[in-house]
Structures are given as C-alpha cells and as structure tokens.
Amino acid sequence: MKPVTFGIIGAGRIGKLHADNLLSRVDGARLKAITDPFLDEDWAASRNIPLTGKDHRILLDDPEIDAILIGSPSAEHAQQMIECAEAGKHIFCEKPIALDPEIIRNALAEVDKSGVKLQVGFNRRFDPNFSAVQHQVASGALGDPHIIRITSRDPAPPPAEYVAGSGG
C-alpha cells in the first residue's frame, strides 16, 4: 500500500505532537511538510522534515501531499478546512472546527461538496479509561444509563494564549 503523505498546518504544542507521531508511530504515514508563521526551524530540522514554511498554502499546491493535519489556532480551523477541501486534500482537523455553529455548518458543507475525507481530532477517543467505560456500558454492566457525565483534563493547564482563542 502506498504511504499517505501528510502536511501539517501549525507547529505549536499539538502540531509538534502530531508530527512526532506521524514520524515514528504511524505505519503507512509519511510527513513531508510542516508550516507555521512562527516555525521553530531548529525543531523541524531535528526531525528531518523535508519541507517547511511559514504559509500553509504551500501544502495546498503540493501534489505529493495527500492529507493535511490542521493543528493551528482554533479560530483558523474552519477556513483552513475549506481551503484544504477545495485543494482536494483529505483533512484531520483538531477540535474545535469553530465556535459558531453556522461557520461549522458552512465548513462541513464545503468538505462534503469536495468529496475529501475529514476526521476531527478528539484525543480521548482511544483513551483507555473512556474505552473501559464504553465497554461496561455496551456489556450492560452499568445497566441502561441515559446520561453519563465525564470530566477529563490534561495534567497541566494549557498556556493562557491558547485558552483565549480556543473556546476553553
């Protein structure tokens, strides 16, 4: 099977995490490029990422890139999703797509129209604790719950700059 070639938009905390995962933990994935207006070139060079830049549009025009991982600030996700879809690139977008439901609907409509695949990142989906709860619910061990409320947090709070534009 041909490897899936990725480009990443955003080289902050989550973009770097995804880059490291694509480089060493995902069989069949190839990371070709990463972009960020404030890219740490030394970090990118230490990972031997072939193509780097400040403007994400270089990913859209690259015929080798099959899919784009969006890890930029949340306020940019919807517009970047639309641009990726229009360029025919499959998309993995970190949550949230946007904070306004109408903007989300518009972005999803553009993705649907383009025919590309979209996955929105939800980092708890494969969390062992969440999987254990899902298994217990599915097996009937917890009865027939109607509402489950779960609180889950990262060990350390995110930077204040992130919280201001991420929706929480």
C-alpha positions as CSV (number, residue, x, y, z in Angstrom):
1,M,0.0,0.0,0.0
2,K,1.2,3.5,-0.9
3,P,2.1,5.6,2.2
4,V,-0.2,8.5,2.9
5,T,1.8,11.7,2.6
6,F,0.9,14.4,5.2
7,G,1.5,18.1,5.6
8,I,0.8,19.8,8.9
9,I,-0.5,23.3,9.5
10,G,0.6,24.6,12.9
11,A,3.7,23.6,14.8
12,G,2.7,24.5,18.3
13,R,2.2,22.0,21.1
14,I,-0.3,19.8,19.3
15,G,1.2,20.2,15.8
16,K,4.6,19.0,17.2
17,L,2.9,16.1,19.0
18,H,1.2,15.0,15.7
19,A,4.4,15.4,13.8
20,D,6.3,13.2,16.2
21,N,3.5,10.6,16.0
22,L,3.5,10.6,12.2
23,L,7.2,10.3,12.0
24,S,7.6,7.4,14.4
25,R,4.3,5.8,15.4
26,V,2.0,5.6,12.4
27,D,2.7,2.9,9.9
28,G,2.0,3.9,6.3
29,A,2.3,7.6,7.0
30,R,4.9,10.0,5.6
31,L,5.3,13.5,6.9
32,K,6.6,15.7,4.1
33,A,5.9,19.2,5.4
34,I,5.0,21.4,8.3
35,T,4.1,25.1,8.3
36,D,3.7,27.7,10.9
37,P,4.1,31.5,10.9
38,F,6.4,31.1,13.9
39,L,8.0,27.8,12.9
40,D,10.9,26.6,15.1
41,E,13.3,25.8,12.2
42,D,15.8,24.0,14.5
43,W,13.0,21.7,15.8
44,A,11.9,20.9,12.2
45,A,15.4,20.3,11.1
46,S,16.0,17.9,14.1
47,R,13.1,15.8,12.7
48,N,14.4,15.9,9.1
49,I,11.0,17.2,7.8
50,P,11.7,17.8,4.1
51,L,9.6,20.9,3.5
52,T,9.0,23.7,6.0
53,G,7.4,27.1,5.6
54,K,5.5,30.0,7.2
55,D,2.5,29.9,4.9
56,H,0.2,26.8,4.9
57,R,-0.8,27.4,1.3
58,I,2.5,25.7,0.1
59,L,0.8,22.5,1.3
60,L,-2.3,23.0,-0.8
61,D,-0.3,23.2,-4.0
62,D,1.9,20.2,-3.4
63,P,0.8,17.3,-5.5
64,E,2.6,14.8,-3.3
65,I,0.6,15.7,-0.2
66,D,-2.5,13.5,0.2
67,A,-3.8,14.8,3.6
68,I,-3.3,17.8,5.8
69,L,-3.4,17.8,9.5
70,I,-4.7,21.1,10.9
71,G,-3.2,22.0,14.3
72,S,-3.3,25.7,14.0
73,P,-5.1,28.1,16.4
74,S,-8.8,27.2,16.7
75,A,-10.0,30.4,15.1
76,E,-8.3,29.4,11.8
77,H,-9.6,25.8,11.6
78,A,-12.8,26.3,9.6
79,Q,-11.2,28.5,6.9
80,Q,-8.2,26.2,6.6
81,M,-10.6,23.2,6.3
82,I,-12.3,24.8,3.4
83,E,-9.0,25.6,1.7
84,C,-7.8,22.0,2.1
85,A,-11.1,20.7,0.8
86,E,-11.0,23.0,-2.2
87,A,-7.5,21.7,-2.9
88,G,-8.6,18.1,-2.8
89,K,-6.7,17.3,0.3
90,H,-8.0,14.9,3.0
91,I,-8.2,16.5,6.4
92,F,-7.5,15.7,10.0
93,C,-8.6,18.8,12.0
94,E,-8.0,19.3,15.7
95,K,-11.1,20.3,17.6
96,P,-13.0,22.6,17.6
97,I,-13.8,23.3,13.9
98,A,-15.1,26.6,15.1
99,L,-17.1,28.1,17.9
100,D,-20.0,29.4,15.8
101,P,-22.4,26.7,14.6
102,E,-23.1,28.4,11.3
103,I,-19.3,28.6,10.5
104,I,-19.1,24.9,11.3
105,R,-22.0,24.0,9.0
106,N,-20.5,26.0,6.2
107,A,-17.1,24.3,6.6
108,L,-18.7,20.9,6.7
109,A,-20.8,21.6,3.6
110,E,-17.6,22.6,1.7
111,V,-15.9,19.4,2.8
112,D,-19.0,17.3,1.7
113,K,-19.0,19.1,-1.7
114,S,-15.4,18.3,-2.3
115,G,-15.6,14.6,-1.5
116,V,-12.5,14.5,0.7
117,K,-12.4,12.6,3.9
118,L,-12.5,14.5,7.2
119,Q,-11.7,13.5,10.7
120,V,-12.0,15.8,13.7
121,G,-9.4,15.1,16.4
122,F,-10.8,14.0,19.7
123,N,-7.9,12.9,21.8
124,R,-9.9,11.0,24.3
125,R,-11.5,8.7,21.7
126,F,-8.9,5.9,22.3
127,D,-8.2,6.8,26.0
128,P,-8.1,3.5,28.0
129,N,-10.4,5.0,30.6
130,F,-13.0,6.0,28.1
131,S,-12.7,2.6,26.4
132,A,-13.3,0.9,29.7
133,V,-16.5,2.9,30.3
134,Q,-17.7,2.2,26.8
135,H,-17.1,-1.5,27.2
136,Q,-19.0,-1.6,30.5
137,V,-21.9,0.3,29.0
138,A,-22.0,-1.9,25.9
139,S,-21.8,-5.1,28.0
140,G,-24.7,-4.0,30.3
141,A,-22.5,-4.0,33.4
142,L,-23.7,-0.4,34.2
143,G,-27.4,-1.1,33.5
144,D,-29.0,1.2,30.9
145,P,-27.6,4.7,31.5
146,H,-29.3,7.6,30.0
147,I,-26.7,10.2,30.8
148,I,-23.0,9.9,31.5
149,R,-21.1,12.9,32.7
150,I,-17.3,12.7,32.5
151,T,-14.7,15.3,33.3
152,S,-11.3,14.8,31.9
153,R,-8.3,17.1,31.9
154,D,-4.7,17.3,30.8
155,P,-2.3,17.1,33.7
156,A,-1.2,20.7,33.3
157,P,-3.3,23.7,32.2
158,P,-2.7,25.0,28.6
159,P,-1.0,28.3,28.1
160,A,-3.2,31.4,28.6
161,E,-2.7,32.5,25.0
162,Y,-4.2,29.2,23.9
163,V,-7.3,29.4,26.2
164,A,-8.1,32.9,24.9
165,G,-8.9,31.7,21.4
166,S,-9.7,28.0,21.8
167,G,-13.2,28.2,23.4
168,G,-12.0,26.8,26.7
